[in-house]
Amino acid sequence: MQITEGAMTNANTRSLTLGQVARTVGIDVWQVQRALERGFDFPTHKIGVYRCVYASDLPLVRQALERAGYLPHAPGAA
């Protein structure tokens, strides 16, 4: 595993820490953590001490954060 451009990578998969996810979507990390605690699940995995999300799962994370009320609903979303 190596750190590249602020993201953890292993083989050909890019992972984002919860802090990186929060910065990407424009909210605080506690909101991402609280959404998980409240049961708005999205796929996560551990890399060492970090809880991470595959970059390809970012749309699922956004949907969960919208349902949790931490992100506004995307235009055109049901």
FENFENJO-V57321 format. One record per helix or strand of 2 or more residues. SS is the DSSP state (hx for helix, st for strand). FROM is the first residue (numbers start at 1). LEN is the number of residues. Records with the same first field share a line. If there is no record, write none. Layout:
SS->FROM-LEN / FROM-LEN
This chain:
st->2-3 / 7-4 / 13-5 / 45-3 / 50-5
hx->18-8 / 29-9 / 55-14
